[in-house]
Amino acid sequence: MSTYAVGDLQGCLQELLLLLQLVDFDPQQDRLYLVGDLVNRGPESLEVLRWVHAHRHAVRVVLGNHDLHLLAVHAGLAKNKGRDTLSAILAAPDAAMLMDWLRRQPLVQQLGKYVFVHAGLLPQWTVSQALGLSVEVQQALSGPQAQAFLAAMYGNQPLRWDEGLQGYDRLRLIVNACTRMRLLAADGSLEMEFKGELKDAPADCVAWFDAPGRLSLDATVVCGHWSALGLLVRPDVIALDTGCVWGGRLSGIRLEDGQVFQVPSRQPPGRE
């Protein structure tokens, strides 16, 4: 049995199938962790959801910002954006079933020393705390208040974590940290606009994984989201978004031995 983690798919099913063929993935024995953004911008978002749902006995996912956006659009609480490729999902006869499954997925999962999240963990959070905060969001997203939560989900405020935060402010910050974060400012607040390479980051900001006092250093955080960062493999963080949907590569790693596998994108070159 082998365990693999794979970066952002964003509707790139053919690349995923090629990668799984490369590693000889056996869904009866092996396990696959997908680090969010299953859908959007790529050509086969509906097919990705159907494949993952059909293989859910062998596949574990965490939600990314594009997955949450899809849920909001499907609920009529947000509109398709200019480059969104969600229309086939919205029109599909099994859309309701797929959305019901998707909204029950967590923001954070753990397997031994590995912690899976789409964007990252705030430095103030221990792994156990992050898992608990993920449950808070999962309960809101899958419960009777899901519509209200999705309606309140968008926005950048508050920017700094405080254990005393309550209600939708608390949930929104958890979501933003887990699915949108790249940089933190010197005062610990989320820098929500930067999408470029780390070398071009503002001088007063630091990558979330290099923030001082980080309490999750006892784990290896496996994430995606930051395509301009590219592949990064360290004892404390594995970043796997290598821009497949933008013409880069789809990257995966076998957790047992750390071997990295990549396949080239079939998508035209572009930038987020």
N, C-alpha and C positions, 0 to 999 in steps of 0.2 A: 504494500500500500504506500502510495506517495501523496503528498499534499502540495498543491500548487496555489500560488496567488498570482492574479493577472490584473494589469492596470486597466484604465478607463476604456470601455468598449465603444460607447456612444454610437451604437447602431452598426458596428463593424462586425457582423456575424461571420463573414467568410474568413477574416483574419483570425478570429477566435478558433474556428474549426481547423484552420491550418496549424495554429499553435498547438492545439490539443493533439492533432495528428503527429506533429513533430515530437511530442513527448510520449506518444503512445498512451494517451489518457484512457483509463478504463473506469467508467462510471460505476461499475459494480464493486470496485476496490479502492480507487483513488478518490481524493476529495479536492474540490476547487473552491477557492475564495476569490470573489470579485469585489474590488474595492470601490464600487460606486460608479455613478454615471453609466448605467447600462444603456441609456437611450440618448437620442437627440444629436442633431447635426450630421450624423451618418445615415447611410441609405437603408438600413434594415433594423430599425428600432423595434418594430412589431415582431419581427422574426427572432431577435435577441430575447425579448421577453418570453416568447413562446418556448424557445429552446431552454432557457434557464428554468422556467416553470416546469417543463416536462422532465428536467433532470434535477429537480429540487432535492431529491434524495441524496445527491452527490455534490450539490452546489450550495454554497452559502454566500450571501450578499450583504453588503451594507449600503445604505442609501447615500446617493450623491445629490448635489444641488440640481442637476438636470432631472433626476428621478422625482424629486420633490416638486419641481416645476411641472412635470407631467401630471402629477396627482392634482395640483391646483388647476391646471388647464382643464383636465377631465371633469373636475368638480364645478367648472364654470366660474372660477374665482380668479383666473388669470387668462391672458390672451396669448396666442401663439406669437412669438417674436419673429423677426424677419428671417433668421436663418434656421428656425426650428424645423424639424422634420418629424412632427408628431401626428400628422393628419391621418396616416394609415392606422395608427393605434386608436385614435378617437373614433374612427369609422368601423373598427373591427367588431364582428359579432361577439367576440369573447373579451371585449374591452373591460366590461364590468368585472368579470372574474379575475382578469389580470390585475386590475387596479386594486381589487380587494386583497389580493395576495401581496401586491407591492407595498401597500400602506401598512402591512403588518411586519415589514422587515425593519431591523434595527439600524441605528447609526453606528454602533460600535459592537464588535464581537471579539472574543478572545479564544485562542487555542494555545494552551501552555504559555510560553513566554511571548507569543506573538499576539498583537492587538491590531485589529483591522478597523480602519476608519477612512473615510474618503479624503478629507483634507488634513486633519491633525488633531492633537489634543492640546488644550491650554496648559501652560506650565504649572498652574496651580492644582491641576487635577491629578490624583493618583489613578491608576488603572481601575481600581474598584469603584472609585467615585465616577469616573467616566462611564463605566458600565451602568451604574445607577442612573446617571443623567440620561443615558440613552433610553433606558426603560421609561423614564418620564415622558420623553418625546414619543416613544412607541405607543404608550397608552393613550396619549392625546390624539395621535394620528389614526389609531385603530378603534377608538371609542366613539361614543355618541357626540362628542364635541369636535369631531374631525373637521367638519365644515368651518367652524369658528376658528380652529387652529390654523387651517390652511389660509383663511382670509387674513389672519393676523401675522402670518409667517414672514412676509416680505418686509425688508427694511434693514438698516444698518445699526439701529440703536436698540439697546445700549452697546457700547463698544468695549466695556471692561467688565470682567467677571466679578460678581459679588455674591457670596453664598446667600445673602439676604434677598436677592432678586426673587420675584414671585410672578405668577401668572404668565401672560404671553411674552412679557419682557424676558423672563427667565428662559422660556422655551426658545424664543427667537435667538438669543445669544448662544444657547447650546447648539442649535442648528447651524448658525453662522460659523461657529468655531469648527464643528465637525465636518462641514460640507463646503465652506468657502474660504477658510483661513489660509493665508500664505505667510504673511509678515505680521510681526508685532512691533509696535512703537516702544520707545524707551519707557513710557509709563505703563506698559502692559496692555494698552488698548489695541484692538484689531485694526490693521491697515487694510481697508477693503477694496482699494482701487488698483493696486499694483498687480500686474500679471506677467511681468518680464523676467529676464534672467536674473539670478541672484546677484551677479556682479553689478547690476544696474539698480539695485534696491536703494531707496533713500538712506542717507547716511545715519539717520537716527532710528533705523529699523533693523530688525534681525529676523531671520527665518524662525518660524515657530519652534522648530526642533533644536535650535541653538539658543533659545531663550534661557537666561540664567535662572537657576533654582528649579529646573524642570523636575517634577515629581514622578514622571513615568520612565525615568532612565533605567529602571530595573526590567523594562520590557523592550521588545523590538516592535515599534509601531510601523505597520505596513499600510501605505497610503497611496493616493494618486493625486488627481486634481491639478497639479502644477506642471503643465506640459513644457513650459519654458525651462523648468528646472532640469527635466530629463531624468534619466536613471541615476539613482543614488542608493548605494548599498553600504550601510554602516551597521555596527552592532546594535545601535539604538533606533535606527530608522531605515526603512526600505521604501523608496519612492519609485513608483512603477509607471507613471503616466509619461509615455514617450511620444505623445502626439499622433496616435494612429489615425484619428479622424482628420488630422491636418496634413496627412501625407508622410508621417514619420514611421514609427514602428509600433507594433503591439508587443509588450514585454510581459514575461512571466518569470517566476522564480520557484524552484523546488525547495521547499523549506527544509527538508531533511539534510541536504548537502549544500544549499546556497547556490546551486547552478542556475544561471540566468539563460532564458531562451527568448529569442525574438524572431518575429516574422515581419517582412516589409508590408507597409500599408498598400492597399489598392485604391486609396482615395487621392484626389488631386491635391497638390501642395497648397497650403494656406496657413493662416495664423488665427488664433483665437481672438 
